[in-house]
Amino acid sequence: MSLRLGVIGCGLKAASYARAWVNSPLQPRFVALTDTNPGSIERYADIVRKNGNDPRIYADAVELLQAEAENLDAIYISTPHAFHAGYAKAALDKGIHLLLEKPMALDAAEAREIILARNKAERQVVIAYQASLSPLLERLRQRALAGEFGALLNVHGEVWEDWQDRYGSSWKQIPALSGGGFIFDTGSHLFNAVLQMTGRRFEKVCAMLDNRGRAYELVGGVFASLEGGVPVNLSFCGDTIPGCESSLTLFYENAILRVDIWGKWIELRQGAVLTRETAGEDLNAVLSVFADTCTGRIANPSTAERSLHLAELWDLIKQSSEEQGTNLLLQTNPWEPA
């Protein structure tokens, strides 16, 4: 049986997924759509209609969930960040599995609310971080965790984008909708990739953010440590030349591993041997991994708990920057609901 899917938020990212998913071997059935922009809905509907779907269109998410809850296996939410928590809880209250765009929530308090709703519903919440859902990165992650590369010694990462110019007319630069700027948005992929590739939580963090006269952060640096005292140095720049590039470098005793934070490529150096693999951004992997998680075939590779940890990290990054780079300690134990 094909996955019966509802979509809340039909913007550019959702449309790019739709173009891939309509050709997926899973052949999902697009049941219902909603967005505040009629043009976005029409574009999305056109994409999926060409492959035999005839989705029903709703004025808002409340109406969609009320009418279609019994007809849906899962909901994909791709809205401005400020609406993630509300729509996620509403979908979970209807007993529907959830594929949720990043970042999961604006802060740690919202993240905990989503986890409580998930536990009550006994459904899956998968956060759509490409690094966590990339088969290419997962293969290298397993090799690292199996000890092939030796002990992890150091982590360095960077991500840059012409984010300020690229999204100048977008909701992404309205803090009430976005919850932050470049580092909270694109930069969250870098924080997540660190967790994904190392399998370790952040323990301590200090940060300096620069708004460059705007109402949101555009550039910054974060120095942190992971469990076991592994140092991490991360750089972010969202006000630079056109393009978007990233690199996360993990230094081991016996290898140096570089990866793209969206899972597009890897570069592994072991002594004199250099191996490169390029996969591109595997959009269908996002859907297939999500479906396998919902059916219990695999463990969730991008959990709400991990995104709670990222939310806690972001809260402390802002605090540290406001305090001129104070070194702050994160919770050492995974959060457990009362």
C-alpha positions in Angstrom: 0.0 0.0 0.0 1.4 3.4 -0.9 2.0 6.1 1.7 -1.1 8.4 1.9 0.5 11.8 2.4 -0.8 15.3 3.3 1.3 18.4 2.9 1.1 21.5 5.0 3.3 24.1 3.3 3.9 23.9 -0.5 6.8 26.2 -0.9 10.0 25.8 -3.0 11.5 23.1 -0.8 8.3 21.1 -0.7 8.0 21.4 -4.5 11.5 20.1 -5.0 10.7 17.1 -2.9 7.4 16.5 -4.8 9.2 16.4 -8.2 11.4 13.6 -6.8 8.7 11.8 -4.8 6.3 11.4 -7.7 8.9 9.2 -9.4 9.8 7.3 -6.2 9.5 3.5 -6.2 7.2 4.1 -3.1 4.7 5.9 -5.3 3.2 7.9 -2.5 -0.4 9.1 -2.8 -0.8 12.8 -2.4 -4.1 13.2 -0.6 -4.4 16.8 0.6 -2.5 20.1 0.4 -2.6 23.5 2.0 -0.6 26.7 1.9 -1.3 30.4 2.5 0.0 31.1 -1.1 -2.5 30.0 -3.8 0.4 30.0 -6.3 2.4 27.6 -4.3 -0.5 25.2 -4.0 -1.2 25.3 -7.7 2.5 24.6 -8.5 2.6 21.7 -6.1 -0.7 20.3 -7.4 0.4 20.5 -11.0 3.6 18.5 -10.1 1.7 15.6 -8.5 -1.3 15.6 -10.9 1.0 14.8 -13.8 1.7 11.5 -12.1 -2.0 10.5 -11.5 -2.7 12.2 -8.1 -5.7 14.4 -7.6 -5.1 16.1 -4.2 -7.8 17.9 -2.3 -7.0 21.5 -1.5 -7.8 23.1 1.8 -7.8 26.7 3.0 -5.7 25.9 6.1 -4.1 23.2 8.1 -6.9 23.0 10.7 -9.4 22.3 7.9 -7.2 19.8 6.2 -6.6 17.8 9.4 -10.2 17.9 10.4 -11.4 16.6 7.1 -8.6 14.1 6.1 -7.1 12.6 9.3 -8.7 9.2 8.7 -7.4 9.2 5.1 -3.7 10.0 5.9 -0.8 7.9 7.0 1.6 10.9 7.3 1.9 14.7 7.1 4.8 16.6 5.7 5.2 20.1 7.2 7.2 22.7 5.4 6.1 26.0 6.7 7.8 29.0 8.2 9.6 27.8 11.4 7.3 29.7 13.8 4.4 27.4 12.8 6.2 24.0 13.1 5.3 23.3 16.7 1.6 24.2 16.4 1.0 22.2 13.2 3.1 19.3 14.5 1.1 19.0 17.7 -2.2 19.2 15.7 -1.1 16.4 13.3 0.0 14.2 16.2 -3.2 14.8 18.0 -4.9 13.3 15.0 -2.6 10.2 15.2 -0.6 10.9 12.1 3.1 10.2 11.5 5.1 13.4 10.9 7.9 14.4 8.6 8.8 17.9 9.8 11.2 20.4 8.3 14.1 21.7 10.2 14.6 23.3 12.7 12.0 21.4 14.6 11.1 24.2 16.9 12.0 27.8 17.8 13.3 26.8 21.2 13.7 24.0 23.7 10.3 24.6 25.3 8.5 24.1 21.9 10.6 21.0 21.2 9.5 19.4 24.5 5.9 20.1 23.7 6.3 18.2 20.4 7.9 15.3 22.1 5.1 15.1 24.6 2.5 15.1 21.8 4.5 12.4 19.9 4.6 10.2 23.0 0.9 10.5 23.6 0.1 9.7 19.9 2.6 6.9 19.7 3.6 8.0 16.2 6.9 8.8 14.6 8.4 12.3 14.2 11.2 12.5 11.7 13.1 15.8 11.2 14.0 16.4 7.6 17.7 16.9 8.0 19.3 15.6 4.8 22.5 14.5 6.6 20.6 12.3 8.9 18.6 10.7 6.1 21.5 10.3 3.6 22.5 6.7 2.8 26.0 7.9 1.8 26.7 9.6 5.2 25.2 6.8 7.1 27.7 4.3 5.5 30.6 6.5 6.6 29.1 7.1 10.0 28.9 3.4 10.7 32.5 2.8 9.6 33.6 5.6 12.0 31.5 4.3 14.9 32.8 0.8 14.3 36.3 2.1 15.0 37.8 1.8 11.5 39.3 5.3 11.7 40.5 5.3 15.3 39.6 7.8 18.0 37.9 11.1 17.0 40.3 13.9 17.9 38.8 17.2 16.4 35.9 18.5 14.4 35.9 21.6 12.1 33.0 22.9 10.0 31.9 25.8 7.9 28.9 26.8 5.9 28.5 29.9 3.7 25.7 31.2 1.5 24.5 34.5 0.0 21.6 34.1 2.4 21.0 37.8 3.0 20.6 38.6 -0.7 19.0 35.3 -1.7 16.1 35.5 0.8 15.7 39.3 0.9 12.0 39.2 0.3 11.3 35.9 2.2 9.7 35.1 5.5 13.2 33.7 6.4 14.2 37.3 7.2 11.2 38.1 9.4 12.2 37.0 12.9 8.6 36.5 14.1 8.2 33.8 11.4 11.8 32.5 11.1 12.9 32.5 14.8 16.4 33.6 13.7 18.7 34.3 10.8 21.2 32.4 8.7 22.8 30.4 11.5 19.4 29.3 12.9 18.2 28.4 9.3 20.9 27.1 7.0 23.4 26.8 9.8 21.3 24.3 11.7 22.3 21.7 9.1 25.9 22.1 10.3 25.1 21.5 14.0 23.0 18.5 13.1 25.7 17.0 10.9 28.1 17.2 13.8 25.7 15.1 15.9 24.9 12.7 13.0 28.5 12.0 12.1 30.0 11.8 15.6 27.2 10.2 17.5 28.1 12.5 20.4 26.2 15.3 22.1 27.5 18.8 22.7 28.7 19.4 26.3 30.0 23.0 26.3 29.6 26.0 24.0 30.7 29.5 23.5 29.7 31.7 20.6 29.9 35.1 19.0 27.2 36.2 16.5 27.0 39.3 14.3 23.8 40.7 12.9 25.5 43.2 10.7 22.9 45.8 11.5 19.9 43.4 10.8 17.3 42.0 13.2 18.8 38.5 12.8 22.3 36.8 12.9 24.2 36.6 9.7 27.8 35.6 10.6 29.3 33.9 13.6 31.6 31.4 15.2 31.0 28.7 17.7 33.6 26.9 19.7 32.3 23.8 21.6 33.2 20.4 23.0 31.5 17.1 22.5 31.1 14.2 24.9 34.6 13.0 25.7 36.1 16.5 25.4 36.4 16.5 21.6 36.8 20.1 20.4 34.5 21.5 17.7 35.1 24.8 15.8 32.3 26.0 13.5 32.1 29.0 11.2 29.1 30.6 9.5 28.7 33.3 6.9 25.4 34.2 5.4 26.3 37.6 3.8 28.8 36.7 1.1 29.2 35.8 -2.6 26.5 33.9 -4.5 26.3 30.2 -3.8 26.0 27.8 -0.9 28.8 25.5 0.2 29.6 23.5 3.3 32.3 21.2 4.7 32.4 19.3 7.9 35.9 17.8 8.6 36.4 15.1 11.2 40.0 14.3 12.3 40.6 10.8 13.5 43.7 9.0 14.6 43.9 7.1 11.3 41.8 9.1 8.9 40.5 12.5 7.9 36.8 12.6 6.7 35.2 15.5 5.0 31.5 15.5 4.3 28.9 17.9 2.8 26.3 18.7 5.4 23.4 17.8 3.0 25.0 14.5 2.2 26.0 15.4 -1.4 29.6 14.1 -1.2 32.3 12.7 1.0 36.1 12.7 0.9 38.0 10.2 3.0 41.8 10.2 3.4 43.5 7.2 4.9 47.2 7.5 4.7 48.1 8.1 1.1 44.7 6.8 -0.1 42.1 9.4 -1.0 38.5 8.3 -1.7 35.8 10.6 -3.0 32.2 9.8 -3.5 29.4 12.0 -4.9 25.8 11.2 -4.5 24.1 14.6 -4.9 21.2 15.5 -2.6 19.1 12.3 -2.5 15.6 13.6 -2.2 14.0 10.2 -2.6 16.1 8.9 0.4 14.2 11.4 2.6 10.9 9.8 1.7 12.1 6.2 1.8 13.8 6.5 5.2 10.8 8.2 6.6 8.5 5.5 5.3 10.8 2.8 6.7 10.8 4.6 10.1 7.0 4.8 10.2 6.6 1.1 9.5 9.3 0.1 12.1 11.7 -1.4 9.5 14.5 0.9 10.8 15.1 3.0 13.9 14.4 6.7 13.5 17.7 8.3 12.2 16.6 11.9 12.9 14.7 12.0 16.1 12.8 14.8 18.0 15.2 14.2 20.9 18.2 15.1 18.7 16.4 18.3 17.6 15.6 19.1 21.2 19.3 18.9 21.9 19.9 21.3 19.0 17.2 23.6 20.4 18.9 23.6 23.8 22.2 24.3 22.0 20.8 27.2 20.1 19.3 28.8 23.2 22.8 28.7 24.8 24.5 30.0 21.7 22.3 33.1 21.8 23.0 33.5 25.5 26.7 33.0 25.1 26.9 35.6 22.3 24.9 38.1 24.4 27.4 37.6 27.2 30.4 38.2 24.9 31.4 34.6 24.4 30.7 33.1 27.8 31.4 29.4 28.0 28.2 27.6 28.9 27.4 24.0 29.9 24.6 22.0 28.2 22.5 19.4 29.9 24.5 16.2 30.2 21.6 13.7 30.3 19.0 13.2 27.5 15.7 14.9 28.3 13.0 12.5 29.5 9.3 13.4 29.7 7.7 13.6 33.1 
